[in-house]
């Protein structure tokens, strides 16, 4: 994981060149696609610097990525959202054809974007109140350990330290006891002490299937929660567990939901990214019944991409400045077969290249999250130091490229299955092996993947 200053530079520092450099750390090749999305992201910052009147006129230039599966289309969009801190969702265009003609309501993607934005804003606001929430939780813990005396009742004795021999009564004595208790609490001496507190019971979700509720603007779940009384229960937990519970309760009480919802709507409207995958699957085909559904999905998508007001349970959201990135393989169809109006809403088109053997070598060695680094880190937890020689990397790349060429081409995803098969025996035995080093070389790769490389019916072994 990158350091925050490196992974999340200030918006004004997110220049196209820096964005491409960031993407290069995770995705091999596809320079044209990286440049296109980098410019699109920078234009969003440029738009924010314009006067209000002109700002409303500048619409985002939506992007259509064309290329086979597993070459980095989704990863490019996902990493962009991670870098910019923008609300991001990935939806499959095909899921809007699963039920009846139109399947799910296409507006549901906007509602999902708002939910994502709320999570981002809530996390941001939470950091502002964490200090006060921790102080409140500490005071509540003290109240649980040493309740304040009330008329007619005697407070239960507080946990005593070995050197606590003081006695007496009254408010001054209570404050002294509370002070000593606070010191013990901060010193971590009471973490295993048990306290009893009240927690709210989790209400079961009301499931009303088959009614198309996700297409309704009314928040029925919220209505049921308001109608049904909140249920609480008393539970006994350790001080360590109680601190976490009380901290969460304090954070919730300090956050303003209305402020969060309003900020989330604004964030989603101006910085939201919706990634529409498998857009080629809604292109009309030879089947008449399928054509009706696919054309219907395109017609429903059009106003959302053009700019529409969508009602959510947190307020209305306009999609005029949401960035849409669509992607598809377009094996059996062409982008020109989409509705002309929908085509016009994706003015920037980039083609992503199929992965070559050299690309597979780079994918295994260069990205910060490469599979070889992931497996090395996983097995290191078993005190087994795994290393891959250069000739092993070459052999793995040869195998992945050959399988992709001989069977279905699934791009870099092929490496997941190749590596899993290669390290299956080692992963199984790692916990029982003595600590030490293990080198993966070309001979080991050939031995473990011999059946895959030699057998003509490669699909029997790998996907």
N, C-alpha and C positions, 0 to 999 in steps of 0.2 A: 504494500500500500504506500502511495506517495505521501510525503509530508503535506500538510494542509496548504502551506504557502506555495507548494509546487503543483498540487493537484487542483486547488481551487484559488487561482489568482483573482484579484479584484476584477470586476467586469471591464473596467477601462484597460486592464492589462491583457485581456483575452483577445489578442490580435490573431488574425487568421494564421500567421506563421506559428505562433505559440500553440494554437489549437491543433494544428497539423502535427507539430512535434509531440504533443501529448498523445494524440491518437496513434502515432507511430510506435509508442511504447507498448501498445496492446494489440495493434492490428497490422499485419504485414501487407505491404503493397496498397493497391486501390487508391493511388494518389489523386486521381481525378475526383473521386467521390469525397475524399477527405477535404479537398480544396473547396468543393461546392458547399458542403455543410459548414465549413469554417467561415466562409463568406456570409452564409445565411445567418449564422449566430452573431457575427460582428455587426451585420446590418440591424439586428435587433437593438444592440447597444447604441448604434448611430441614430436610430429612430428616437430613442429616449432623449437624445440631446436636442431634438428639433423643437420649434415652437409648437404649442398645443394644436393650433389650427392645421399645420402641415403634418403633424405627427399622426393625426387621425386618417390622413389620406394615404400614408405609406403602408401598403399591405405586404406581408411576408411573401417571399418567392418560394412556394412549395416545391419539393424535390421528389422526383420519381427515380428510384434506383432499379436498374435492370441488371440481373445477373443470376447465375445458378445458386442453389442453396449452399450454405456453408462457406461463403467467401467473405463474410464480414458485414453484411448489410445491417442486420439488427444490432450488432456489436458497436458499429460506428455511432448509431443514434443513441444507444444506451450510454456509451461512454461520454458522449456530448452532454447528456443530461446530468451525468455524475459530475462532470467538470464545472458546469455552469450553475449547478444547484437548482435547475429548472424542474418544474413538475413534468413527469414523463410517464406515458403509458404505451404499451404495445398491444395492439388488438389484431386479431385475424379477421380479414374481410369475409372469410367463409362462414364465420359463426353467425352472420346476419342472414344466412340462408338455411339454417338448420331446422327451424320450426315453420311449417306452413310455407308460404311464399317468401315472406320477408324476414323470418327468423326474429332475432332480437331487435329491439328498437335501436337504431343507429345513434340516437341521442345518448344512449347509455355510456358511450365512450367519453362523452363530455363530462358526465356525472362521475365517472371513474377518475378523470383528470382532476376534478375538483377535490375528490377524496384524497388523491395523492398530494395535491397542493396543501390541503389542511394538515396532513402529516408533516410536511416540510415546515410550514409556518408554526405549527404547535411545537416542534422540536426547537425552532429558533427562539420562540417566546419563552420556552421552558428554561433555556439557558440563562435568561434574564432574571428568573425568579428562583433559581436553584439555591442560591445562598440564603435567601429569606426562608424558603421552604425547609432547608436543613435546620435552621434555627428554630422554626416552629415545631418541627418533628422532635428536636431535642427537648424542648419545653414540654411537649405532650408526653414524652417518655418519662420525664421527671414527675409529671402529674400522676402517671400510672404507677411509678415506683413509690412515690410518696405523695398521696393525695392531700390536698390542702384540707386542714381541719374545718369541720362545719359544726354548728351549734348542736349539741346533743349527741354527737358522735365523736369517737376518738379515732384519730388517724392510725392506720396500721403501721407497725414499725418498719423503718426502711432497712434495706440490706446494710449490714455493718461491716466495716473493715476491722482488721485486727487491732488497730490502735485507736478505735473509736470507743472511748470509755465515757464520753460526756453524757450527762443526763439532765433532765429538767423539762420544762414545759413552757408554752407561750410562743408568741410570734417570733421573737428574736432567736429562740432555740430552734424553731422550725426552719427559719432562714439559714441558720448555721448548718443544720442537718442537710438541708437542700443543697447548700453550697458544697458540702463534702461529697454528697451523692453525685453532684454534677462533675466534680473532679474525678471520681471513680469511673463515671460514665465515659468521660473524655479519655481516660487512661485505658479504656477497654477492659476493665475488671469485671464488668457486669454483663458481658455479651451472652453468656449462657443462662443468665437469670431469667425466670419465666414471668411474664406479665399477661394480663388478660385485657383484651381490647375488643371493640365492636367493629365489625367489618360488614360491608354490604354484600348480600348474597347475589351471585351472578344470575340475572334473569334469563330464563331460556328464551331463545329467539322464537318468534311466532312464524311458523312456516305455513304459508298459504299457497301451495303450488297450483299450477295450471290456470292461474287467473291473470297472467301477464302483469304481475304487480310491479316488475321493474320498469314497466313502461308508464306507470302512473306517477304523477308529480307529487302526490300526497305521501308524506313520510308516515306510512301506516305503522312501521315498527316504532317510530318515535311516539306516535299517538298511543299505542298500547303501553309503552313504558310510562307515559304520563298517567294513564288511567289506572294501571295496576299499581298498588301500593308497594313501596320499596321494602324489601325484606332484609333484615339485619340479623346477625348472629354474634354471640360472644364466643371468642376462641382464645385459647392459651398458646402463646408463642414465645420464643426466646426474644431477648432484647434486640439481638442482631436482626431477626426477621421483622420485629415490630418497627424498627427504625425505617426499613424499606417501605413497609406499608404506610406508615405515617408520613413519610417523605412524599410518596405518590399522592396521598390525600391532600397534603399541603399544596403540592404543585397544582392539583386540580382546582383547589379553592382560590388560588392566586391568579389563575389564567382566566381571561375574559373570552368566553366562547364567541360572542358576537364580533368582537374585534378580530379574532382568529379567522372566523368565516369570511368577513369582509376582506381581510388581507389576502386570504387564499383565493378568493374570486379574482381579485386584482392581479395576483401573481399568475394564475392560470391564464387569464386573458392576455397578458402581455408577454409571458415567457413560456407558456405551456407548449409541449411538443407531443404530438400524437403520431405514433408510428403505425401505419396501416400495412400490415404484412399480407402477402398472398393476394395482392390486388388483381393479379392476372386471373385468379380463379373466379372473378365475377364478370369476366368477358364472356359474351354470348358464344354458345357452342352450337353443335348440330342438333341438340335435343330441344324441342320446342318448349316442353314444360320447364326445363332448367333455364332456358333463355328468359322466360317470364320472371323467374325469381332473380336472376342475375341482373337483368336490366332494372328491376325494381330496386335492388340494392344500390346500383349506381345512381338512380334518381334520388334515393333517400340520402345518399352521401353528398350529393351535389350541393344542397343548401348549407350543410354543415361546413363544407370546405370553402364555399363562397363567402360565408359569413352569416350567421343566424343567431338569434337569441334563444338559449336553451334554459328552461326552468329546472332548477335543482332545489333540493330541500334547504339549501343554504342561501339561495338567492339566484337571480338570473345571471347568466354568463353569455357574453357575446364572443363568437368564435372568429371575428374578423382578423385578429392578430395572432391567433394560434398557428404555430408552424406545423404543417402536415408533411410527413415524410412517408411516401408510399414505396413499396418494394414488391417485386415479383420476378419470377424466373422467365416468364413469357416463352416457355418452350414450345407450346402449341398455339400460341396467339401472339398478337403484336400490340404494343401500346396504342397504335392508331385505331384499334378495334374497340377501344373504350369510347363512351359517349363523347362527342366533340366538346361539349360544355365541360365535362370532367377533365378531359385532356388539357383544356386551356387553363385549368386551375393548378396544373403542375408544369410550370414553364421551364424548370430546370431538370434536365434529364442526364443521368450519368450511367455509364455502363461499367459494371464490375467484371473483372477478368476471371476466367477459370484459374484454379491454382495449379502451378507447375511443380515439378519435382523440387526445383530450387526454392520455391515458396514454402514447401513443406519443411525443408531443412531450416529455413529462417523461422518458421512458426515454432519449431521445436527448440530453437536456441535463443531467439531474440526477445520475445515479449516478456514483460515483467511477470505475467501470470501464465507462462508457458506450462504445458503439461509435464514436461520433465522436471521443472522446478516444483510443481505441485506434488508430484509423486515423491520427489526427494525429501520434501518437507514432511509429508505424511509418514514415510518410513523412518525418518529421523526420530519421530516420537517413540519408535521401538528400539532406539539406539542403533539403528542400522544406517550407515552412511552410504547412500547410493550415488554412483557417478556414471555418466554416459560418455563414452568415447566418441570421437568425431566419426569414426567408421560405423558406430552403432546408429548415430543420428542419420547418416547417409542411408544405411540399410532400412531404417524405419521409413524414411521419406520415399525410398524406392518402392517399398511394399504398399504404402498408402496410395501412391500415385498409380501403381499397377492395379490395385483393387478398384480404385475409382474409375480407371479406364476400362477395366473388364466387366464391371457391373454398374450399378447405379452410382452416379457421381454425386456424392453428398458433401464434397468439399472437405474443409478442415474437421468436420465432425467425424470423419473416418478415423482420425487419430485417437479419438476417445476409445474406440473399440480395439484398435491396434495395440495401444499402450495397455489397456486392461487385460488383453489376452497375453501380452508379453510378460506382464508382472503378476499374473494370477497366482502362480505357484509361490512366488516370493512373498506376495502380500499375505497369502494364507499361512505361511510358515514363519513370518517375520517375528511374531511375538514369542516364538519358541527358539529362535536362533540366538546364539551368543552375540553380544554387542561386537560391532566391527564394521569393516568396509566391504562393499560389494560393487564390483565394476561390471557394467553392461557394455559388452563389446559386440562387434559384428557377428562373431561366432555364436554368442548367446542368442542374438536376435534370429539368426538363421535356424538355430535349434528349436526355439520356441515357436517360430512362425513358418516352419518348413512346410507344413500342410497347407497353409494359406498361399504360400508363394508357388508351390508346385502344382496343386490341384487346379484343374481347369474350371471346375464348378465352384468358383470362389464364394458364391453366395451361400454355400452350405456352412462356411466357416465364419464369415463376417457379413452380417446383415443381408 
